[in-house]
Amino acid sequence: MDKDKILEASKKHPIVDGHTFKYGTAGFRMKADLLEGVTFRVGLLSSLRSRKRNSQAIGVMITASHNPAVDNGVKIVDPMGEMLEQDWEALATGLVNAPTHEALVELYFKYVKDLKIDLRAQARVIYGRDTRPSGHKLVTALADALEATGTEYVDYKLLTTPILHYLVRATNTEGMPFAYGEVSEAGYYKKLADAFVRAMKGKKVNGSLTVDCANGVGGPKLHEFLNYLPKEQLGLDIKIVNDDVLRPEVLNLDCGADFVKTRQRAPPAPKPQHGTKSCSFDGDADRLIYYWNEPDHRQFFMLDGDRIASLAASFIGDLVEKAGLKQDMRIGVVQTAYANGMSTTYITQVLKLQVICTPTGVKHLHHVAQGFDIGVYFEANGHGTVLFSPDAINAFKNTEPQSPAQKEALDTLAALADLINQTVGDALSDMLMVEVILAHKNWTLGDWHETYKDRPNRLVRVEVADKDLFETTDAERRLSRPLGAQEDIDNEVKKYKDARAFARASGTENACRVYAEAATHSETNELAERVVRIIERYGSGL
């Protein structure tokens, strides 16, 4: 491989001085004008990753998800559609922070030597981007890196993040007995549409559905997907709103899943129709939140990731029992510290399922969910999915049914395994899953909401002088540093009924997040403010 070729290509896409970059759950995400050199270097690493993984295709997605339009991001997708292997996050961070073009090339070839990578092997990368205008420049930088390293690549242009994950896995399993699906965007739509029809079992969608697409790439992709469905047969009445991708400045602006979750209200435009079943995607369509407004204008009801997890776990658990597989299937739910305490109680005490808490970040939840035969994971923000082990899928397809009811349960489970995106949280796939479950149960959103009552909660952002002073343990539910801070928080929590609270450093900002729950809204607010003052005191070094 020609070192000079990489060096010359790098000079076309310089890194911005004065910044330190770190690869995290979202890859590299920041203001778009800082990302050109970063994206070039991610391209270099993706070529190494493919060669290290025996020439399997590696994915690169350019998106900033629910962030404002001025931001962008770039992240790597591993061969089975999963997040980049954690050990390689440090390699990505090192490569992107190389101070000069010469130092970059030197480090690149050091990685080649240390990792024993054969540069004669073919490298393959596939990539896509969301609707942000900055994506054009970033894919150019990425392609230049791939050209300089002799990498074979496919540009799928505008995609949702979940479709890119699907395409990576489909590419690497093409022609195999466990092929994930047809290697095309149309193949993704066909797989979901076919599975949705099979899972519905002749039932019809319960009521119309308004889908807010955050003025992001999910809008045009949802329009395209609907062309593959027999809408009248399924009773589908979907109204797509906030699907303006021609004005970049409105991306995620006062709409989308993140807006609904954090503001706890419906997007102001278009004016919410009272009682209408609604849901929101985020800008790259990997988060989903359901909600509705009561006709009296005074109440807003939200069904977030916790609710979706409990709905999926309940329905799938019932199907497993009807299919006669309960003794053979280990079903579990994976949550983070932000999960509402009542959702955890409902899952453990009513559904009788195991719950494991992990640190924030879907890579942590995904990994733990893989340890179950059926692993349900959702963050409260609406990002999540359901994972089925190969043994579980084989059982759905190969168990000989002893009754029509058992056959129906097995067939529905097999359809759900195809319908639910196994690679990553997928707003479109998850929306279809929710509609299947509501149709089978003949539930309204109100029926779903009544399964348990959320405990009042509050999330507060606290600016601190140095977020690195704050270290956590117990899946980020307790502070290990600064010394004394957790003891002070515990003393405040003891003063309130059914209370809990925790603080953790932000992954991207010089701030801490404080979360509080208690029996009433007023006590929750009071507890949150007391914990905020503790964090401010320790954060100031006093």
C-alpha positions as CSV (number, residue, x, y, z in Angstrom):
1,M,0.0,0.0,0.0
2,D,1.3,3.4,-1.0
3,K,2.0,5.6,2.1
4,D,2.3,8.7,0.0
5,K,-1.2,8.2,-1.4
6,I,-2.7,8.1,2.1
7,L,-0.6,11.2,3.1
8,E,-1.7,13.2,0.0
9,A,-5.3,12.3,0.6
10,S,-5.1,13.3,4.3
11,K,-3.8,16.7,3.3
12,K,-7.1,17.4,1.4
13,H,-9.0,16.8,4.7
14,P,-7.1,18.3,7.6
15,I,-8.1,17.9,11.2
16,V,-9.2,21.0,13.1
17,D,-6.5,22.1,15.6
18,G,-7.2,22.7,19.2
19,H,-9.8,19.9,19.7
20,T,-9.6,16.5,21.3
21,F,-11.9,13.9,19.8
22,K,-13.3,10.8,21.5
23,Y,-15.2,7.8,20.0
24,G,-18.3,7.0,22.0
25,T,-21.6,5.2,21.7
26,A,-22.6,7.7,19.0
27,G,-19.2,7.5,17.3
28,F,-17.8,11.0,16.8
29,R,-20.5,13.6,17.0
30,M,-20.0,17.4,17.1
31,K,-20.4,20.6,15.1
32,A,-20.3,19.6,11.4
33,D,-17.5,22.0,10.5
34,L,-15.1,20.0,12.8
35,L,-15.8,16.6,11.2
36,E,-14.2,16.5,7.7
37,G,-10.8,15.4,8.9
38,V,-12.4,13.1,11.5
39,T,-14.5,11.4,8.8
40,F,-11.4,10.8,6.6
41,R,-9.6,9.1,9.4
42,V,-12.7,7.0,10.3
43,G,-12.5,5.8,6.7
44,L,-8.9,4.7,7.2
45,L,-9.9,2.8,10.3
46,S,-12.9,1.1,8.6
47,S,-10.6,-0.2,5.9
48,L,-8.4,-1.8,8.6
49,R,-11.4,-3.2,10.4
50,S,-12.6,-4.9,7.2
51,R,-9.2,-6.5,6.5
52,K,-9.0,-7.6,10.2
53,R,-12.4,-9.2,9.9
54,N,-11.5,-11.3,6.9
55,S,-12.7,-8.9,4.3
56,Q,-16.3,-8.7,5.7
57,A,-18.1,-5.5,4.9
58,I,-17.9,-2.7,7.5
59,G,-20.5,0.0,7.7
60,V,-20.0,3.7,8.2
61,M,-23.1,5.9,9.0
62,I,-22.9,9.7,8.8
63,T,-25.6,11.2,11.1
64,A,-26.1,13.2,14.3
65,S,-29.4,11.5,15.1
66,H,-31.6,13.8,17.3
67,N,-29.0,16.6,17.4
68,P,-29.7,20.0,15.7
69,A,-29.0,20.4,12.0
70,V,-25.6,22.2,12.5
71,D,-24.2,19.0,14.0
72,N,-23.2,15.8,12.4
73,G,-21.5,12.6,13.3
74,V,-19.7,9.5,12.0
75,K,-19.7,5.9,13.4
76,I,-18.6,2.5,12.4
77,V,-20.9,-0.6,12.1
78,D,-19.4,-4.0,12.6
79,P,-20.1,-7.0,10.3
80,M,-23.3,-8.3,12.0
81,G,-24.8,-4.8,12.1
82,E,-23.6,-4.3,15.7
83,M,-21.7,-1.4,17.2
84,L,-18.0,-1.2,16.7
85,E,-16.1,-3.6,19.0
86,Q,-15.2,-1.6,22.2
87,D,-11.4,-2.2,21.9
88,W,-11.4,-0.5,18.5
89,E,-13.0,2.7,20.0
90,A,-9.6,3.5,21.5
91,L,-8.0,2.9,18.1
92,A,-10.4,5.2,16.4
93,T,-9.8,7.9,19.1
94,G,-6.0,7.5,18.6
95,L,-6.1,7.8,14.8
96,V,-8.4,10.8,14.8
97,N,-6.2,12.6,17.3
98,A,-2.9,12.1,15.4
99,P,-1.5,15.7,15.4
100,T,-0.1,15.8,11.9
101,H,-0.7,14.0,8.5
102,E,2.7,12.3,8.9
103,A,1.9,11.1,12.4
104,L,-1.4,9.8,11.1
105,V,0.2,7.7,8.4
106,E,2.8,6.4,10.9
107,L,0.1,5.4,13.4
108,Y,-2.0,3.8,10.6
109,F,0.9,1.5,9.7
110,K,1.7,0.9,13.4
111,Y,-1.9,-0.4,13.7
112,V,-1.3,-2.6,10.7
113,K,1.8,-4.2,12.3
114,D,0.4,-4.4,15.9
115,L,-2.9,-6.0,14.7
116,K,-1.2,-8.3,12.2
117,I,-3.4,-7.0,9.3
118,D,-2.7,-8.3,5.8
119,L,-2.9,-5.3,3.5
120,R,-3.1,-7.6,0.5
121,A,-6.6,-8.7,1.7
122,Q,-9.6,-7.0,0.1
123,A,-11.3,-4.3,2.3
124,R,-15.1,-3.6,1.9
125,V,-17.0,-0.7,3.3
126,I,-20.6,0.4,2.8
127,Y,-22.0,3.7,3.9
128,G,-24.9,6.1,4.1
129,R,-25.9,9.5,5.5
130,D,-28.9,11.3,6.8
131,T,-30.4,14.5,5.3
132,R,-28.0,17.1,6.8
133,P,-26.3,19.2,4.1
134,S,-22.9,18.7,5.7
135,G,-23.2,15.1,4.8
136,H,-22.1,15.8,1.2
137,K,-18.6,17.0,2.3
138,L,-18.2,14.2,4.8
139,V,-18.9,11.4,2.4
140,T,-16.4,12.9,0.0
141,A,-13.8,12.8,2.8
142,L,-14.8,9.2,3.6
143,A,-14.6,8.1,-0.1
144,D,-11.1,9.7,-0.4
145,A,-9.9,7.6,2.5
146,L,-11.3,4.4,1.0
147,E,-9.8,5.2,-2.4
148,A,-6.4,5.8,-0.8
149,T,-6.5,2.4,1.0
150,G,-7.7,0.4,-2.0
151,T,-11.0,-0.3,-0.4
152,E,-14.0,-1.5,-2.3
153,Y,-17.1,0.6,-1.3
154,V,-20.8,1.2,-1.9
155,D,-22.4,4.5,-1.3
156,Y,-26.1,3.9,-0.4
157,K,-26.7,7.7,-0.1
158,L,-29.7,8.7,2.1
159,L,-30.6,6.1,4.6
160,T,-31.9,5.8,8.1
161,T,-29.3,4.4,10.5
162,P,-31.2,1.1,11.0
163,I,-31.3,0.5,7.3
164,L,-27.5,0.9,7.1
165,H,-27.2,-1.6,10.0
166,Y,-29.5,-4.0,8.1
167,L,-27.5,-3.7,4.9
168,V,-24.2,-4.4,6.6
169,R,-25.6,-7.7,8.1
170,A,-27.4,-8.6,4.9
171,T,-24.2,-8.1,2.9
172,N,-22.2,-10.3,5.2
173,T,-24.7,-13.1,5.3
174,E,-25.7,-13.1,1.6
175,G,-26.0,-16.7,0.3
176,M,-25.7,-18.3,3.7
177,P,-28.4,-20.4,5.4
178,F,-28.9,-17.6,8.0
179,A,-29.0,-14.8,5.4
180,Y,-30.5,-11.7,7.0
181,G,-32.3,-10.4,3.9
182,E,-31.9,-9.1,0.4
183,V,-29.0,-6.8,0.0
184,S,-30.8,-3.6,-0.9
185,E,-33.0,-0.9,0.6
186,A,-36.0,-2.5,-1.1
187,G,-35.0,-5.8,0.5
188,Y,-35.3,-4.1,3.9
189,Y,-38.8,-2.9,3.1
190,K,-39.9,-6.2,1.7
191,K,-38.7,-8.1,4.7
192,L,-40.5,-5.9,7.2
193,A,-43.7,-5.7,5.1
194,D,-43.8,-9.5,4.7
195,A,-43.2,-10.1,8.4
196,F,-45.8,-7.5,9.4
197,V,-48.5,-9.2,7.3
198,R,-47.5,-12.6,8.8
199,A,-47.4,-11.3,12.4
200,M,-50.8,-9.5,12.1
201,K,-52.6,-12.9,11.4
202,G,-55.4,-11.2,9.6
203,K,-56.0,-8.7,12.3
204,K,-56.3,-5.0,11.7
205,V,-54.5,-2.0,13.1
206,N,-56.4,-0.5,16.0
207,G,-57.2,3.1,14.9
208,S,-55.3,5.7,12.8
209,L,-51.7,6.6,13.5
210,T,-50.0,10.0,13.1
211,V,-46.2,9.6,12.7
212,D,-43.9,12.6,13.3
213,C,-40.7,12.0,11.4
214,A,-38.7,14.9,13.0
215,N,-38.2,16.4,9.5
216,G,-35.5,13.8,9.0
217,V,-34.6,10.9,6.7
218,G,-37.3,8.7,8.3
219,G,-40.0,10.7,6.5
220,P,-39.2,9.8,2.9
221,K,-38.2,6.3,4.0
222,L,-41.6,5.7,5.7
223,H,-43.4,7.0,2.6
224,E,-41.4,4.5,0.5
225,F,-42.1,1.6,2.9
226,L,-45.8,2.1,2.8
227,N,-45.8,1.3,-0.9
228,Y,-44.9,-2.3,0.1
229,L,-47.9,-2.9,2.3
230,P,-51.5,-3.9,1.5
231,K,-52.9,-1.0,3.6
232,E,-56.6,-1.7,3.2
233,Q,-56.1,-5.4,4.2
234,L,-54.3,-4.3,7.4
235,G,-56.6,-1.4,8.3
236,L,-53.6,0.9,8.0
237,D,-54.4,4.6,8.2
238,I,-51.0,6.4,8.7
239,K,-50.7,10.1,8.5
240,I,-47.0,11.3,8.1
241,V,-46.2,14.7,9.5
242,N,-43.0,16.7,10.0
243,D,-41.4,15.1,6.9
244,D,-39.9,18.3,5.4
245,V,-36.3,17.3,4.3
246,L,-35.9,20.3,2.0
247,R,-35.3,22.8,4.8
248,P,-32.3,21.6,6.8
249,E,-32.9,24.1,9.6
250,V,-36.2,22.3,10.7
251,L,-34.5,19.0,11.3
252,N,-35.4,17.9,14.9
253,L,-36.7,21.4,15.5
254,D,-39.6,21.3,18.0
255,C,-40.5,17.8,16.9
256,G,-39.2,14.2,17.0
257,A,-38.7,11.6,19.7
258,D,-36.2,13.5,21.7
259,F,-38.4,16.6,21.8
260,V,-41.4,14.6,23.0
261,K,-39.4,12.7,25.6
262,T,-37.6,15.7,27.1
263,R,-40.4,18.2,26.9
264,Q,-43.1,15.7,27.7
265,R,-45.6,17.1,25.2
266,A,-46.6,16.7,21.6
267,P,-44.9,18.7,18.9
268,P,-46.7,22.0,18.5
269,A,-47.0,21.6,14.7
270,P,-49.1,20.3,13.2
271,K,-51.6,21.1,15.9
272,P,-52.2,17.8,17.8
273,Q,-55.6,16.2,17.2
274,H,-57.1,15.3,20.6
275,G,-57.2,11.6,21.3
276,T,-55.2,10.7,18.2
277,K,-52.7,7.8,18.5
278,S,-49.4,9.4,17.6
279,C,-45.7,8.5,17.6
280,S,-42.4,10.2,16.9
281,F,-39.2,9.1,15.3
282,D,-35.9,11.0,15.7
283,G,-33.8,12.5,13.0
284,D,-32.2,9.2,11.8
285,A,-35.2,7.0,12.8
286,D,-33.7,4.8,15.5
287,R,-35.8,6.1,18.4
288,L,-39.5,5.8,18.9
289,I,-42.0,7.4,21.4
290,Y,-45.8,6.9,21.4
291,Y,-48.2,9.4,22.9
292,W,-51.7,11.0,22.8
293,N,-53.5,14.1,24.1
294,E,-56.8,13.8,26.1
295,P,-59.6,15.8,24.5
296,D,-59.8,18.2,27.5
297,H,-56.4,19.6,26.4
298,R,-55.1,19.3,29.9
299,Q,-53.4,15.9,29.9
300,F,-50.6,14.5,27.8
301,F,-49.8,10.8,28.0
302,M,-46.4,9.4,26.8
303,L,-45.4,5.8,26.2
304,D,-41.6,5.8,26.1
305,G,-38.9,3.1,25.8
306,D,-39.8,1.7,29.2
307,R,-43.4,1.2,28.1
308,I,-42.4,-0.3,24.8
309,A,-40.0,-2.8,26.5
310,S,-42.7,-3.9,29.0
311,L,-45.3,-4.2,26.2
312,A,-43.0,-6.4,24.0
313,A,-41.8,-8.5,27.0
314,S,-45.4,-9.2,28.1
315,F,-46.7,-10.1,24.6
316,I,-43.6,-12.2,23.6
317,G,-43.6,-13.9,27.0
318,D,-47.3,-14.9,26.6
319,L,-46.5,-16.3,23.1
320,V,-43.6,-18.3,24.3
321,E,-45.9,-19.9,27.0
322,K,-48.6,-20.6,24.4
323,A,-46.0,-22.1,22.1
324,G,-44.9,-24.6,24.8
325,L,-41.4,-23.2,25.0
326,K,-41.5,-21.5,28.4
327,Q,-39.1,-24.1,30.0
328,D,-36.6,-23.7,27.2
329,M,-36.5,-20.0,26.8
330,R,-34.7,-17.5,29.1
331,I,-36.4,-14.2,28.6
332,G,-34.9,-11.0,30.1
333,V,-35.3,-7.2,30.0
334,V,-32.3,-4.9,30.0
335,Q,-32.7,-1.3,31.3
336,T,-30.5,1.6,32.4
337,A,-30.7,3.7,35.6
338,Y,-33.0,6.1,33.8
339,A,-35.8,3.5,33.5
340,N,-38.8,4.5,35.7
341,G,-38.8,2.4,38.9
342,M,-42.4,1.3,38.3
343,S,-41.6,-0.2,35.0
344,T,-38.9,-2.3,36.7
345,T,-41.4,-3.4,39.4
346,Y,-44.0,-4.3,36.8
347,I,-41.6,-6.4,34.8
348,T,-40.2,-8.3,37.8
349,Q,-43.3,-8.6,39.9
350,V,-46.2,-8.9,37.4
351,L,-44.5,-10.3,34.3
352,K,-42.1,-12.3,36.5
353,L,-39.1,-11.6,34.2
354,Q,-35.5,-10.9,35.0
355,V,-34.3,-7.3,34.7
356,I,-30.6,-6.4,34.4
357,C,-29.4,-2.8,34.7
358,T,-26.5,-1.6,32.6
359,P,-24.6,1.7,32.1
360,T,-26.2,4.2,29.7
361,G,-25.5,3.5,26.0
362,V,-27.2,1.0,23.7
363,K,-23.9,-0.9,23.1
364,H,-24.1,-2.0,26.8
365,L,-27.7,-3.0,26.6
366,H,-27.3,-4.9,23.4
367,H,-24.4,-6.9,24.7
368,V,-26.3,-8.0,27.9
369,A,-29.4,-8.7,25.9
370,Q,-27.4,-11.2,23.8
371,G,-27.1,-13.3,26.9
372,F,-30.8,-14.3,26.8
373,D,-32.7,-16.5,24.4
374,I,-35.0,-13.5,24.0
375,G,-33.5,-10.2,25.2
376,V,-35.7,-7.1,25.3
377,Y,-33.8,-3.8,25.7
378,F,-34.9,-0.2,25.4
379,E,-33.5,3.0,26.8
380,A,-36.2,5.3,28.2
381,N,-35.5,7.6,25.2
382,G,-37.1,5.0,22.9
383,H,-34.0,3.4,21.4
384,G,-34.1,-0.3,21.6
385,T,-35.0,-3.7,20.1
386,V,-35.6,-7.3,20.9
387,L,-32.9,-9.9,20.2
388,F,-33.7,-13.6,19.5
389,S,-30.9,-16.2,19.8
390,P,-30.4,-18.6,16.9
391,D,-31.7,-21.4,19.2
392,A,-34.9,-19.4,19.8
393,I,-35.5,-18.8,16.1
394,N,-34.9,-22.5,15.3
395,A,-37.4,-23.4,18.0
396,F,-40.0,-21.1,16.5
397,K,-39.5,-22.6,13.1
398,N,-38.9,-26.3,13.9
399,T,-41.1,-27.1,16.9
400,E,-43.9,-29.5,15.8
401,P,-47.2,-27.9,17.0
402,Q,-49.7,-30.1,18.9
403,S,-52.6,-27.7,18.4
404,P,-53.8,-24.8,16.2
405,A,-53.2,-22.4,19.1
406,Q,-49.6,-23.6,19.5
407,K,-49.0,-23.3,15.8
408,E,-50.4,-19.7,15.7
409,A,-48.1,-18.8,18.6
410,L,-45.0,-20.3,16.9
411,D,-45.8,-18.6,13.6
412,T,-46.3,-15.2,15.3
413,L,-43.0,-15.6,17.1
414,A,-41.2,-16.5,13.9
415,A,-42.8,-13.5,12.2
416,L,-41.7,-11.2,15.0
417,A,-38.1,-12.4,14.7
418,D,-38.2,-11.2,11.1
419,L,-40.1,-8.0,11.8
420,I,-37.9,-6.7,14.7
421,N,-34.5,-5.4,13.5
422,Q,-32.0,-7.6,15.3
423,T,-29.1,-5.3,14.6
424,V,-30.1,-2.0,16.3
425,G,-33.0,0.1,17.6
426,D,-35.2,0.9,14.6
427,A,-38.1,3.3,14.9
428,L,-40.0,1.9,11.8
429,S,-39.5,-1.7,12.9
430,D,-40.4,-1.0,16.5
431,M,-43.5,1.0,15.4
432,L,-44.7,-2.1,13.4
433,M,-44.1,-4.3,16.4
434,V,-46.1,-2.1,18.7
435,E,-49.0,-2.0,16.2
436,V,-48.9,-5.8,15.9
437,I,-49.1,-6.2,19.7
438,L,-51.9,-3.6,20.1
439,A,-53.9,-5.4,17.3
440,H,-53.5,-8.8,18.9
441,K,-54.5,-7.5,22.3
442,N,-57.2,-5.2,20.8
443,W,-55.8,-2.4,23.0
444,T,-55.9,1.4,22.7
445,L,-53.0,3.5,23.9
446,G,-55.1,4.0,27.1
447,D,-55.2,0.3,27.7
448,W,-51.5,0.1,27.3
449,H,-50.9,3.0,29.6
450,E,-53.0,1.4,32.4
451,T,-50.6,-1.5,32.8
452,Y,-48.8,0.4,35.5
453,K,-48.5,4.0,36.7
454,D,-45.2,5.8,36.3
455,R,-43.5,7.2,39.4
456,P,-43.1,11.0,39.1
457,N,-39.5,11.8,37.9
458,R,-37.3,14.6,36.9
459,L,-34.1,14.9,34.9
460,V,-31.9,18.0,35.4
461,R,-28.7,19.1,33.6
462,V,-26.1,20.6,36.0
463,E,-23.0,22.5,34.6
464,V,-19.8,21.7,36.6
465,A,-16.2,22.9,36.4
466,D,-14.9,19.4,35.6
467,K,-17.2,16.5,34.8
468,D,-14.3,14.0,35.1
469,L,-14.4,14.6,38.9
470,F,-17.6,12.5,38.9
471,E,-17.1,8.7,38.6
472,T,-19.9,6.1,39.0
473,T,-20.4,2.4,39.9
474,D,-23.3,0.0,40.1
475,A,-24.4,0.6,36.4
476,E,-24.0,4.4,37.0
477,R,-26.6,4.4,39.8
478,R,-24.1,5.5,42.5
479,L,-21.2,7.9,42.6
480,S,-17.8,6.5,43.7
481,R,-16.2,9.9,43.4
482,P,-16.0,12.6,44.7
483,L,-15.8,11.0,48.1
484,G,-18.8,11.9,50.3
485,A,-21.1,12.9,47.4
486,Q,-23.1,9.6,47.3
487,E,-23.5,9.6,51.1
488,D,-25.0,13.1,50.9
489,I,-27.4,12.0,48.1
490,D,-28.4,8.9,50.1
491,N,-29.2,11.1,53.1
492,E,-31.5,13.2,51.0
493,V,-33.3,10.2,49.4
494,K,-34.1,8.8,52.8
495,K,-36.3,11.9,53.5
496,Y,-38.9,11.0,50.8
497,K,-41.3,8.1,50.1
498,D,-40.6,5.6,47.3
499,A,-37.6,7.8,46.3
500,R,-34.4,7.3,44.4
501,A,-31.9,9.6,42.8
502,F,-28.6,9.4,41.1
503,A,-26.1,11.6,39.3
504,R,-23.7,10.8,36.4
505,A,-21.3,12.8,34.3
506,S,-22.5,13.6,30.7
507,G,-20.7,11.7,28.0
508,T,-20.3,14.7,25.7
509,E,-20.7,17.9,27.8
510,N,-19.0,19.4,30.8
511,A,-22.1,18.7,32.9
512,C,-23.8,16.1,35.1
513,R,-27.2,14.6,34.8
514,V,-29.3,14.4,38.0
515,Y,-32.3,12.0,38.0
516,A,-34.9,11.8,40.8
517,E,-38.0,9.9,41.5
518,A,-40.4,10.1,44.5
519,A,-44.1,9.5,45.4
520,T,-45.4,12.9,44.3
521,H,-44.4,15.5,41.8
522,S,-43.6,18.1,44.4
523,E,-41.4,15.7,46.4
524,T,-39.7,14.7,43.2
525,N,-38.9,18.3,42.3
526,E,-37.7,19.0,45.8
527,L,-35.4,15.9,45.9
528,A,-34.0,16.8,42.4
529,E,-33.1,20.3,43.6
530,R,-31.4,19.0,46.7
531,V,-29.3,16.6,44.7
532,V,-28.5,19.4,42.2
533,R,-27.1,21.5,45.0
534,I,-25.0,18.6,46.2
535,I,-23.5,18.2,42.7
536,E,-22.9,21.9,42.4
537,R,-21.1,21.9,45.7
538,Y,-18.8,19.0,44.9
539,G,-18.5,20.2,41.3
540,S,-17.1,23.5,42.4
541,G,-14.4,21.8,44.5
542,L,-15.8,23.3,47.7
